[in-house]
Amino acid sequence: MKNIFILFGVIAVLVVGFLLYKNYFKKISGPHLVISPKEYDFGKVLQSQPIVSAYFDVSNDGSQDAIISSAPTSCGCTLAEVDKKIIRPGEATKLKVSFDPNFHEEPEGKFFRTATIKYNSQDAPEVKVWMEVVYDLGKDKLKFGKDLD
């Protein structure tokens, strides 16, 4: 009787272990992009300094190629560029997000802009870049004046 309980216990452990193993290594069906980190903080940025940039890792942990169509941003003062347009399963690339502190007048204090990757999936991963602009040249020297966003 004792041996039967041990046998059932071993079988139960094997079944549970198999199910966990199967789910752990299961790929996501279709393309699936993951960006890391999700946010970056530039801190205080002088209006007079050149454009600042941050880099993010973009990987495809899905089962099909991710074909990038665009990388729109929330404002014209921010630009996003992806190194590769096709990311195969298991591959990675870089996303560069740049901010021009002299483009137009920004909100007072700390604020953020976003960049989104559009690709052949319903998913659209997004990153945030945070900053605070210090107007050391004066707001009258801005390229485009007030932010209309």
Secondary structure, DSSP 8 states (H G I E B T S, - for coil): -HHHHHHHHHHHHHHHHHHHHHHHT--BSS--EEEESSEEEEEEEETTS--EEEEEEEEE-BSS-EEEEE--BSSTTEEEEES-SEE-TT-EEEEEEEE-TTSSB--SSSEEEEEE-EESSS---EEEEEEEEE-SS-GGG-SS-B---
